[in-house]
């Protein structure tokens, strides 16, 4: 229960609530009273640091769940500020988890937004889809079959800017820090993975290229949010369920690159995918 420092941030104890998607925001992604009550209860329970669930930097693009919290526009600042103030009044600390769903953004796809990706994914392995007609597959997905958007250079620049601007919003709202979600098959992770990243430019191929987008996001967040704003990266230690995925050796190499790019720490995670080989 001893205090813990992370950059300029002192956390009162070592109990951290890791990010969980709770679907408690308003329909437009703004912070609701229910979301505030949820995180205040965690603070009153004694958590030293609370990390919000997936907080979308690009919503309505990149959405992975209903009623996902948004940090993609200044209009959400009042609600995020109310949330930070309420958690602080309850004795806690809170960080926004900066998130872009990428290929996993099923709720954006239902609304007609394409899935942002490093490249077109490999076909589904196995014969399950062969037994269904296109309209049946559409019914399974809950809407039209998603369109894939392999990112052009301008799209990549936009993503980097969206993460940086979201970090600034978290800081303006009085959040105590931020976590960049670089795992779980979401956009930054999909660039890192040799399974989903088949690019042939400087963002594809060897690990240092596949990690380039994540590192550029880290550098942009540090530059935009300033030297004293604490933030860290959620990093896959490995991908399970893919023939060739992120490995622990990859994570060991990328971790010091993330530190050198300006992050204050790393949340180690792992990811299991059932859709791609």
N, C-alpha and C positions, 0 to 999 in steps of 0.2 A: 504493500500500500504506500510505499515511499514515492515522493514526487519524481517526475520524469521531465527532462528538458528536451525539446526538439527545436533546434534553431533558437529563436527568441521566445518560443512558447514554453511555459511551464505547466505541465499537466499535474493536477493535485494528487493523482494516484495512477497506478499502472493498469487500471481496468478500462479497457476500450471496447465500445460497442461497434462491431464491424458493420459495414453497410449492408442493409437488407432492403430490397424493394418492397414497400408497404402499400402502394397504391392509395395514398391518403390525401393527395393534393386535390384541388378543385379541378373541374373539367378542363380548364384552360392552362393547367400546370401551375397555377399560383398556389402559394402556401395556404392551407386551410386551418381552421381552429382544431380540427381532429389531428392534423399532423403536428401542430404545436403541442397539444396535450400529450401526444405519444412521446415526443422527445423530452418534454418536461418531466414526464414520469420516469424516464430513464435517468435524467439528471438527479432527480430526487432520490432515486434508488442507489446513487453513489457512484455512477460511472464517471471516470475522470475525463474521458473524451468520447463524444458521440460522432460517428461518421454517418452522414445522411445516406440513404439509398440513392441509386442512380438518379442524378440530377442533370437533366439533359442540356447540353451546351448548344444544341442545334434544333431543338424541338420547334415545329412538329416532325422534322426529320430525325431519324435515329431513335425513335420511341420503342421501348421494349415491353411496356406494360401499361394497363389503363391507369388513368389518374397519376401519371408520373410527374414528379416535380420538375419544373423548368427553371433554368438559369440562363436562358438564351436571349433574354430581352430585358432592358432596363425597367419595363413595366412590372417585372416580378420583384424588384428591389424592396418595395415596402413590406411585402409579406415575408421575404427572407430576413429582413431586418427585425420584424416582429418576432420571428422564430429565434434568431440569435439572442435578442434581448431577453426573451422568456427563459431560455436555457441558462443564460448567465444569471438571471435572478434566482434560478433554482440551484445555483452553485456548480453548474456544469460547463463544459467546453464543447463546441460543436464545429464540425468541418463539413463542407459540401463535397460530395463525390462527383467530380466532373466526368461526364459520360457521353459517349456517342455509340449507339447500338450497331451501326454498320450493317453487316449481313444478318444480324440477329433481330433487327428492328421490325418485328412482325406487325406491331400496331401502326407503325408508319405506313407499311405496305397496304394494310387494310384501307387506309385513307388515300391511297393512290400515290404515295411517295415511293420512289425507287430505293432499293437497298444500296447504300454506299459501300464500295468494296475496292480492294487493291486490283482485282482482276476478276474475270468470270470464274466462278468456282467449278471444280470438277463435277462430273455427273454423280448423282446419288449412287452409292455402291449397293448392289443387291437388286432383287427383282420385284420388290414391293410395289413401286410405282407402275410397273408394266401391267398390272391387273386392273388399272383404273383408267377411265376416260378422262380427258382434260377437265370437263365440267365437274367430275367427281373429285378430282384433286383440288379443284377450286373450292368446293364445298368443305373439304377437310381443312383448308388453310383459312377459312372464314372470310374469304373475299377473292378478288382477282389474283391470279398467280403473280407473285412479285416480279417486278422488273429489276435487273441488276444494273447499277451504275458504276463501272470502273472509273476511278478518279483520274481526271486530267490534272495537269499542274496547277491550274487555277482553282480547282476543287480542293487540292491539297493545301494551297495557301489559305483558302477559306476556312478549312478545318482547323488549321493552326491558329488562325485569328480567333475563331470561335472559342477554342479552349482558353486562349489568353484573355479574351474579354470576359469570359465566365469567371476566371480567377479574380479579375478586378472587381466584378460584381460581388463575389463572395467576400472580398476584403471590404468593399464599401458597405456591405450589409452588417459588418461587424463579426463575421465568422472568424474563428480562431485558426483556421487553416483550410486546406483543401487536399483531396486525394484524386489524382488523375487515374482513371480506370484504364489500365493497360492490359487487361486480361479477359478471359472468359469468352473468347471468340468475337468480342465487340470490335469496333473499327481499328483501334490501335493494335490489338492482338492479332487481328486478321492480316495486318501488314507484316507482323513479326513471324507468323506461321508459314513455313514452307508449303503447307498443305493448301492454304487459301491464297497465298501470294505467288503468282506466276508472272509477275512483271519482269520486263527485260531492260528497265532503265535503272537509274541510281536508287530507286526504292525497292528493287527486287534482286534476287540472286543470293549473294553471300549474306551472312548474318548482319554485318555492319550496314548493309543497304536496307535489309528488312527492318532493322531497328531505327532507321533514319527518321521516320515520321514521329515515332515516340520521342526521340531525343530532340527533334526540332520543336515539338510541343512543349517539352520540359524547359528548353531554353527560352521559348517565347513566354511561357508563364512566368518564369523567373524575371525576365526583363520587364514584363508588363506589371507584375504585382510588386516588384521591388525586392531588395535584398533581405528584408526582414520578415516577409510573409511566409509562414511555414507551409510547406506542402510536400507530399510524398506520392509515390507511384505504386499502384497495385499491379504486380507483375506475375505472370504465369510461371510457375516452376516447371511445369510440364503440361502437355496436352495428352489426354488419354482418349482412345477411340478413333484416332487417326493413324493411318499407316505411317506417315511422316509428319510429325508435329513438333512443337516446341519441346525441347529437352531441358533437363536440369543443367546440362553443360552450357546450353544457350543462356539460361538465366544467370549462371555464374559469370559469364562474360559480359552480359548486358548490365548487370547490377552496378559495377563501378562506372560504366559509361553514364548511367542515370545520375549517379552522385556527381560526377564531373560536370554534367550539364546543368546542375544547380538544385536538384531535389534534396530535401532534408532526410529522406528515409524511404524505405520500401516495405510494402505489405506483401508478404509472400502468399500466393494462392495456387490453385491448380484447377484444371478445367477438363470436363469430359464432354466430348461431342459425339452425337449419334448419327449425324447426317452426312458427313463427308468421310472419304477414305484418305 
